[in-house]
Amino acid sequence: MSAPAVTDRALVVDGPGRATVREVPRAPGPVTVQTLVSGLSAGTELAFYTGTHPALHTRFDPELGLFRRDAPATGYPVTRLGYMEVGRVGAGAVPGLPPGTPVAMTYGHRAGYAADPLRDRIVALPAELDPLLGIYVAHMGPICANGLLHAAAEECGTDVRSLGDGVRGRRVAVVGGGVVGLLSGLFARRHGAAEVVVLDPTPARRAAAEGLGLEGLDPDATDPAVLLKTRWRHGPGDRGADVVLQCRGRVAALACALRLCRPQGTVVDLAFYTSGGPEDAATLRLGEEFHHNGLGVRCAQIGRVPRGTAQHWGRERLCAETLDLLEAEGAAVLEHLVTDVVPLAEGPSLLADLAARRRHVIQAVFTFAAGA
């Protein structure tokens, strides 16, 4: 008789507005990992929960670089939700990772996982690092570090030596005070930015920015472009932010980011957009600042580092840069970013509350215990 299938408790989205915690099969792999904590990436995961994520309706063709509607989409149920996991290595052998080693991975909100070093990224964590900080190491932190890498490539081309090459001594505006914006702003400050201003309409997020040593600005209280361009002058007809990191998934935020740029500047875009209606073009107004100031927009998502830099700036180095940031700023990150720590069993209700805007979080973290 064949052995019974191994399963793990996982947070699953069965359809728009429908999430549950249930058992899902564990795929085979030589190394078991028991989950300690898993971070919620609210923007991406709510897109699956609300039915707006493009992967639900189209399939990405990596060879052509196109989303295709003539191929089967992922659809529901979504059983691998999330990419910010911390666990402990159990049975199995990985060179340099004895049982009990804490690791950061990207396998979704589930109680356990069977890892394969040939398939999965497994990042060993320092024993003294708080597991709550480890949620940022394998994916979220590298996303933010990659934003600075793209800003550096705008200045240095392929010869990027440091994440500070694009921000050192410069004025940086960050649009959006969620996790991506706050970590990106913190990276910029650590790497020598002269000023870092985080724009967000939510008071709690501006307070978090200020707690991290950044400046918070309410974009609804005044015209932020007029305010910052009045303050940041480089020369005649040359005002605005040296670097703009766009970290909020709304077209209106991208429009704001373009208005903040100095002439011939580039918006480094780390946001994830799920809308696409005709009103977006009117909001973006590409015939205004984008056209008249000769601006650029560079997507800096983690799937790609700047062309020509991969030899020196692979994912492992971005993970290492994240660990360096967390070792220096971990206490502040725990105090100001991690706002909610709840058992996995509360995942469905948390998603429902966030989707209905009944609850606000900056970083929610799920914990795993027997029966939780």
Phi, psi and omega per residue, in radians:
M1 nan 2.461 3.128
S2 -1.305 2.624 3.125
A3 -1.199 2.554 3.119
P4 -1.111 2.560 -3.134
A5 -1.116 2.470 3.077
V6 -1.490 2.345 -3.140
T7 -2.229 2.845 3.086
D8 -2.365 2.570 2.982
R9 -1.181 2.327 -3.102
A10 -2.554 2.687 3.021
L11 -1.496 2.109 -3.032
V12 -2.172 2.419 2.999
V13 -1.789 1.988 -3.087
D14 -1.539 -0.324 -3.138
G15 3.116 3.054 -3.138
P16 -0.963 2.121 3.122
G17 1.313 0.217 -3.098
R18 -2.264 1.914 3.102
A19 -2.244 2.645 3.131
T20 -2.637 2.845 2.971
V21 -1.869 2.088 -3.124
R22 -2.622 2.992 3.131
E23 -1.313 2.368 3.049
V24 -2.264 2.629 -3.120
P25 -1.116 2.558 3.059
R26 -1.688 2.137 3.086
A27 -1.180 2.673 -3.114
P28 -1.199 2.624 3.088
G29 -3.065 2.634 -3.010
P30 -1.373 -0.208 -3.042
V31 -2.213 2.117 3.096
T32 -1.520 2.506 3.102
V33 -2.268 2.244 3.076
Q34 -1.762 2.171 -3.023
T35 -1.294 2.376 3.028
L36 -1.697 -0.941 -3.123
V37 -2.551 2.771 3.125
S38 -2.542 2.223 -3.087
G39 -1.554 2.481 3.100
L40 -1.518 2.168 2.974
S41 -1.677 1.605 -2.892
A42 -1.035 -0.759 -3.076
G43 -1.071 -0.901 -3.115
T44 -1.149 -0.786 -3.025
E45 -1.289 -0.584 3.054
L46 -1.183 -0.499 3.080
A47 -1.118 -0.646 3.036
F48 -1.221 -0.702 -3.094
Y49 -1.154 -0.663 -3.109
T50 -1.559 -0.159 3.119
G51 1.511 0.278 -3.081
T52 -1.778 -0.063 -3.118
H53 -1.227 2.302 -3.076
P54 -1.076 -0.479 -3.122
A55 -1.144 -0.327 3.118
L56 -1.285 -0.388 -2.988
H57 -2.119 -0.309 -3.136
T58 -2.386 2.889 3.091
R59 -2.104 2.326 -3.133
F60 -1.413 2.227 3.070
D61 -1.706 1.817 -3.045
P62 -1.164 -0.449 3.138
E63 -1.253 -0.793 3.132
L64 -1.494 -0.292 -3.067
G65 1.181 0.643 -3.080
L66 -2.272 2.532 2.884
F67 -1.483 2.170 -3.042
R68 -2.003 2.329 3.106
R69 -1.649 -0.017 3.104
D70 -1.724 0.262 3.117
A71 -2.260 2.660 -3.119
P72 -1.035 2.359 3.107
A73 -1.562 3.008 3.136
T74 -1.097 -0.866 3.132
G75 1.141 -3.011 3.115
Y76 -1.741 2.733 -0.028
P77 -1.374 2.689 3.040
V78 -1.696 1.836 -3.059
T79 -1.731 -0.209 3.084
R80 -2.045 1.552 -3.037
L81 -2.005 2.110 3.118
G82 1.853 2.768 -3.080
Y83 -2.635 0.570 -3.053
M84 -2.372 1.162 -3.023
E85 -1.867 2.568 3.002
V86 -2.255 2.268 3.132
G87 -2.488 -3.119 3.045
R88 -2.044 2.389 3.104
V89 -1.167 2.286 3.098
G90 -1.878 -2.139 -3.132
A91 -1.236 2.674 -3.130
G92 1.905 2.888 -3.058
A93 -2.179 2.186 2.982
V94 -2.231 2.170 -3.135
P95 -0.930 2.208 3.123
G96 1.453 -0.029 -3.138
L97 -2.197 1.387 3.118
P98 -1.197 2.805 3.095
P99 -0.903 2.416 -3.113
G100 1.691 -0.196 3.141
T101 -1.162 2.247 3.037
P102 -1.314 2.394 -3.096
V103 -2.375 2.647 3.008
A104 -1.816 2.368 -3.119
M105 -2.547 -3.038 -3.053
T106 -2.434 1.072 -3.043
Y107 -1.992 0.101 3.061
G108 1.697 2.960 -3.077
H109 -1.343 1.517 3.134
R110 -2.545 2.676 -2.998
A111 -1.252 -0.400 -3.141
G112 -2.697 2.957 -3.071
Y113 -2.753 2.579 3.031
A114 -1.844 1.834 -3.026
A115 -1.562 2.679 3.039
D116 -2.290 1.996 -3.114
P117 -0.994 -0.390 3.105
L118 -1.399 -0.286 -3.071
R119 -1.958 -0.617 -2.965
D120 -1.927 2.576 2.986
R121 -1.469 2.112 -3.131
I122 -2.120 1.990 -3.081
V123 -1.932 1.994 3.103
A124 -1.178 2.410 -3.136
L125 -1.871 2.549 3.035
P126 -1.043 2.432 -3.086
A127 -1.037 -0.524 -3.085
E128 -1.459 -0.106 -3.128
L129 -1.352 2.286 3.075
D130 -1.052 2.247 -3.137
P131 -0.956 -0.516 3.115
L132 -1.086 -0.564 3.096
L133 -1.314 -0.483 -3.110
G134 -1.100 -0.319 3.138
I135 -1.070 -0.376 -3.071
Y136 -1.569 -0.161 -2.877
V137 -1.356 -0.726 -2.996
A138 -1.403 -0.480 -3.017
H139 -2.501 -0.924 -3.029
M140 -1.132 -0.817 3.106
G141 -1.062 -0.816 3.067
P142 -1.028 -0.562 3.036
I143 -0.986 -0.821 -3.082
C144 -1.236 -0.720 3.087
A145 -1.070 -0.627 3.126
N146 -1.134 -0.538 3.046
G147 -1.078 -0.782 3.096
L148 -1.167 -0.608 3.098
L149 -1.085 -0.724 3.097
H150 -1.168 -0.653 3.069
A151 -1.106 -0.653 3.112
A152 -1.178 -0.688 3.137
A153 -1.153 -0.520 3.056
E154 -1.073 -0.529 -3.123
E155 -1.607 -0.663 -2.934
C156 -1.989 -0.031 -3.050
G157 1.158 -2.326 -3.114
T158 -1.462 -0.161 -3.055
D159 -1.614 0.997 3.132
V160 -1.525 2.108 3.140
R161 -1.727 -0.501 -3.028
S162 -2.599 2.663 3.033
L163 -1.101 -0.310 3.116
G164 -1.383 -0.124 -3.039
D165 -1.102 -0.390 3.140
G166 -1.787 -0.184 -3.043
V167 -2.173 -0.260 -3.032
R168 -1.049 2.162 3.125
G169 1.273 0.200 -3.032
R170 -2.007 2.891 3.133
R171 -1.680 2.185 -3.013
V172 -2.081 2.242 3.002
A173 -1.883 2.331 3.108
V174 -2.046 2.076 3.138
V175 -1.673 1.991 -3.112
G176 1.867 2.132 -3.093
G177 -1.892 0.560 2.976
G178 -1.390 -2.889 -3.093
V179 -1.053 -0.797 -3.117
V180 -1.078 -0.802 -3.127
G181 -1.129 -0.746 -3.096
L182 -1.218 -0.743 3.098
L183 -1.169 -0.676 3.108
S184 -1.112 -0.749 3.087
G185 -1.091 -0.681 3.119
L186 -1.157 -0.714 3.039
F187 -1.006 -0.810 -3.101
A188 -1.085 -0.756 3.127
R189 -1.110 -0.765 -3.129
R190 -1.104 -0.525 -3.106
H191 -1.703 0.422 2.875
G192 1.673 0.228 3.101
A193 -1.042 2.470 3.136
A194 -1.218 -0.714 3.088
E195 -2.534 2.527 3.028
V196 -2.299 2.068 3.125
V197 -2.006 2.192 3.124
V198 -1.816 2.137 3.140
L199 -1.748 2.131 3.069
D200 -2.773 2.409 -3.116
P201 -1.345 -0.184 -3.056
T202 -1.563 2.098 -3.102
P203 -0.974 -0.684 -3.110
A204 -1.114 -0.600 -3.140
R205 -1.319 -0.640 3.056
R206 -1.154 -0.650 3.091
A207 -1.118 -0.679 3.103
A208 -1.120 -0.731 3.104
A209 -1.032 -0.785 -3.126
E210 -1.176 -0.602 3.074
G211 -1.114 -0.477 3.111
L212 -1.508 0.041 3.138
G213 1.535 0.269 3.097
L214 -1.819 2.951 3.085
E215 -1.685 2.320 3.078
G216 -1.762 2.454 -3.132
L217 -2.392 2.279 3.107
D218 -1.501 1.934 -3.105
P219 -1.259 -0.207 3.125
D220 -1.593 -0.211 -3.095
A221 -1.430 -0.447 -3.128
T222 -2.776 3.026 3.047
D223 -1.361 1.881 -3.038
P224 -1.151 -0.519 3.136
A225 -1.175 -0.766 3.103
V226 -1.109 -0.765 -3.118
L227 -1.058 -0.893 -3.053
L228 -1.317 -0.567 3.114
K229 -1.292 -0.456 3.009
T230 -1.202 -0.618 -3.082
R231 -1.457 -0.624 -3.030
W232 -1.834 1.648 -3.123
R233 -1.959 2.249 3.126
H234 -1.831 -0.458 -3.123
G235 3.011 -3.112 -3.141
P236 -1.004 2.191 3.140
G237 1.146 0.329 -3.080
D238 -2.336 1.563 -3.098
R239 -2.315 2.674 3.046
G240 2.194 -3.057 -3.096
A241 -1.289 2.429 3.014
D242 -1.194 -0.693 -3.108
V243 -2.326 2.309 3.034
V244 -2.116 2.132 3.068
L245 -1.823 1.956 -3.087
Q246 -1.645 1.975 -2.967
C247 -2.217 0.346 -3.141
R248 -2.150 2.224 -2.990
G249 -1.383 0.906 3.078
R250 -2.344 2.437 -3.123
V251 -1.086 -0.579 3.093
A252 -1.077 -0.569 3.105
A253 -1.208 -0.685 3.079
L254 -1.121 -0.691 3.083
A255 -1.061 -0.737 3.085
C256 -1.094 -0.751 -3.125
A257 -1.044 -0.719 3.125
L258 -1.108 -0.622 -3.135
R259 -1.239 -0.377 -3.109
L260 -1.416 -0.371 -3.009
C261 -1.222 2.509 2.920
R262 -1.246 2.804 -3.114
P263 -0.963 2.450 -3.126
Q264 1.092 0.381 3.061
G265 -1.485 3.032 -3.134
T266 -2.237 2.304 2.968
V267 -1.456 2.137 3.038
V268 -1.602 1.979 -2.936
D269 -1.789 2.053 3.098
L270 -1.955 0.187 -3.036
A271 -1.495 2.823 3.079
F272 -2.075 2.052 -3.062
Y273 -1.816 2.338 3.102
T274 -2.058 -0.124 3.099
S275 -1.491 -3.104 -3.129
G276 3.039 0.403 -3.125
G277 -1.363 2.946 -3.122
P278 -1.100 -0.385 3.137
E279 -1.200 -0.352 -3.119
D280 -1.135 -0.701 -3.134
A281 -1.101 -0.694 3.118
A282 -1.167 -0.627 3.130
T283 -1.206 -0.687 -3.058
L284 -1.233 -0.576 3.049
R285 0.898 1.073 -3.090
L286 -1.204 -0.192 3.080
G287 -1.475 -0.008 -3.096
E288 -1.787 -1.990 -3.041
E289 -1.020 -0.700 -3.117
F290 -0.980 -0.779 -3.103
H291 -1.339 -0.873 -2.982
H292 -1.331 -0.419 3.127
N293 -1.781 0.075 3.073
G294 1.076 0.885 -3.007
L295 -1.622 2.887 3.083
G296 -2.269 2.774 3.036
V297 -2.247 2.189 -3.135
R298 -2.133 2.005 3.064
C299 -1.255 2.314 -3.079
A300 -2.155 0.655 3.135
Q301 -1.224 2.810 -2.892
I302 -1.224 -0.227 -3.140
G303 -1.123 -0.341 -3.107
R304 -2.489 2.401 2.893
V305 -1.626 2.884 -3.124
P306 -0.973 2.486 -3.106
R307 -0.978 2.288 3.102
G308 1.595 -0.049 -3.105
T309 -1.898 -0.055 -2.994
A310 -1.089 -0.506 -3.113
Q311 -1.060 -0.622 -3.087
H312 -1.888 -0.223 -3.031
W313 -2.257 1.020 3.041
G314 -1.380 3.135 -3.103
R315 -1.066 -0.599 -3.118
E316 -1.067 -0.691 3.140
R317 -1.221 -0.647 3.103
L318 -1.163 -0.608 3.042
C319 -1.130 -0.739 3.128
A320 -1.117 -0.676 3.085
E321 -1.105 -0.639 3.110
T322 -1.148 -0.780 3.104
L323 -1.054 -0.689 3.109
D324 -1.069 -0.747 3.119
L325 -1.122 -0.778 -3.078
L326 -1.204 -0.610 3.104
E327 -1.145 -0.539 -3.138
A328 -1.518 -0.619 -2.979
E329 -2.083 0.236 -3.012
G330 -1.016 -0.748 -3.112
A331 -1.061 -0.738 3.128
A332 -1.191 -0.656 3.111
V333 -1.097 -0.788 3.127
L334 -1.091 -0.664 -3.080
E335 -1.291 -0.662 -2.943
H336 -1.916 -0.355 3.140
L337 -1.739 -0.772 -3.047
V338 -1.409 1.752 -3.030
T339 -1.733 -0.414 -3.040
D340 -2.451 2.215 3.051
V341 -2.195 1.976 -3.013
V342 -2.371 2.710 3.065
P343 -1.187 2.707 -3.119
L344 -0.958 -0.583 -3.112
A345 -1.007 -0.431 3.135
E346 -1.514 0.017 -3.102
G347 -0.993 -0.857 -3.131
P348 -1.045 -0.729 -3.133
S349 -1.226 -0.588 3.096
L350 -1.131 -0.798 3.101
L351 -1.039 -0.735 3.137
A352 -1.100 -0.747 -3.136
D353 -1.148 -0.711 3.138
L354 -1.174 -0.734 -3.134
A355 -1.117 -0.605 -3.133
A356 -1.540 0.025 -3.125
R357 1.039 0.566 3.039
R358 -1.514 -0.186 -3.037
R359 -2.581 2.525 3.104
H360 -2.118 2.319 3.036
V361 -2.302 2.736 2.902
I362 -1.685 -1.091 3.045
Q363 -2.243 2.033 3.004
A364 -1.708 2.505 -3.136
V365 -2.277 2.335 3.056
F366 -1.645 2.398 3.059
T367 -1.842 2.736 -3.066
F368 -2.208 2.129 3.066
A369 -2.556 2.859 -3.103
A370 -0.959 2.148 3.098
G371 1.390 -0.022 -3.090
A372 -1.325 nan nan
